[in-house]
Amino acid sequence: MAQLVPHVGIDCSDARLEVHVHPQEIGFSLGNDPAGWCELERRLDALGARIVALEASGGCERGICRFLVERSYSVRLLDPYRVRQFARAAGQLAKNDRIDAAVIARFVATLPTRPLVRRKELESLAELVTARSQLVAQLTVVRNQARRRENGVLRRLDTRRAKAAEADIATLDRLIAQAVDAHAGLKAKNAILRSMKGVGPVLAHTLLALLPELGQLTRKQIAALVGLAPVEDQSGKRQGGRAIKGGRPAIRAPLFMAAMIAGTHNPLIKPFRERLRAAGKKPKVAIVAVMRKMITTLNAMIRDQRKWSPANA
C-alpha cells in the first residue's frame, strides 16, 4: 500500500501555485499568497497528504516552503534539472505549469529525496552570501567590458559601475561578518574553518551559509555533495576518464580559489599538490584533488570541533 501514500507536487510562480496529488491524480491551482497557502493546507489535510515537493524556483517558493515546514509537512526542495531529466526519461516532452506539477509529484513518489530542514539562523546569511557572489560576477563582467571599450564615455561608465559594485561588496562583507559574529554557533565554526591556512572569510562564510551539512556527513558524502567525487564512465571495454559532476557550484568557486592558495602556501597541502603533479597529474586534476582534501578535512574539523593542525590533514 506504500504506493497509495499521497505525494504532492507544486509548480510555483510569483502569483500561482499549480498543485498535483499523485497517485490520486488530483490537480488544482491556488494563489501564491497567505490565503492560497491556508487553502492548500485545508485540501492537503483532507487528502491526508504530508509529503510535498517543489522545485527551487529563484525564490518564489520560499514563502510556501516556510509555511509548510512550520506546519510539520515533509517538504522536498528539488533540483529543476533533475526533474526535467526525469520527465524526459518518462517520455513527457510537453511542458507547462500543470504538467510540471504532475512530474514533480511523480518524481518525489519514485525517487529518494531528503526532507527540507529549515535553519532560520542561516536564511538571512545565505541571502547575503548569494547576493555577494552575484555582485562579484557582475563586477567581473564590468571590468572585462571596461578593458575592451574603445569609447571613452563607455569606459568611464564601466569604471563608475565597477566602483559602485566594489562598495556594495564591501558593505555585504561587513553585514555577513556581523551576522556570523552575532550567532555563537556560527562564530565558533567560523573560527575553526579560518584556522586552516588558505581558508579566508569568503570561503568560510560560504560554507557556513550554503553547506550546513558540513560536519554531519562522511568524507565521501561531503565530497559528493559539493560535487568533488569523481564519477566513473565505463562501459564494456571502454574505460572513460573520471570527472566531477553535479554538486553545489556556489561552493566550488570559492573553494577553488582557496585551493590555489593552500596549494601554494599551506605546509601540508602544498606537498600534496606537488606530489600529484610529480606523478603526472594534470594541473586541473591536482587542484580538484586539493579541493576534495580541503573539504573533507574541514568536514572532520567541524565534526570534531577542532581547529586545523597537521594531525587533521
Protein Blocks (a to p, Z undefined) as FASTA:
>chain_A
ZZmpccddddddfkbccddddfklpacdddddfklmmmmmmmmmmnopabdcdddehhpm
mmmmmmmmmnopacddddfklmmmmmmmnopabccfklmmmmmmmmmmmpccddddddfk
lmmmmmmmmmmmmmmmmmmmmmmmmmmpmblklmmmmmmmmmmmmmmmmmmmmmmmmmmm
mpmklmmmmmmmmmpghiafklmmmmmmmmmmgopacfklmmmmnopaccdddehjbccd
dddeehjfklmmmmmmmmmmmmmmmmklmmmmmmmmmnopafklmmmmmmmmmmmmmmmm
mmnopacdfklZZ
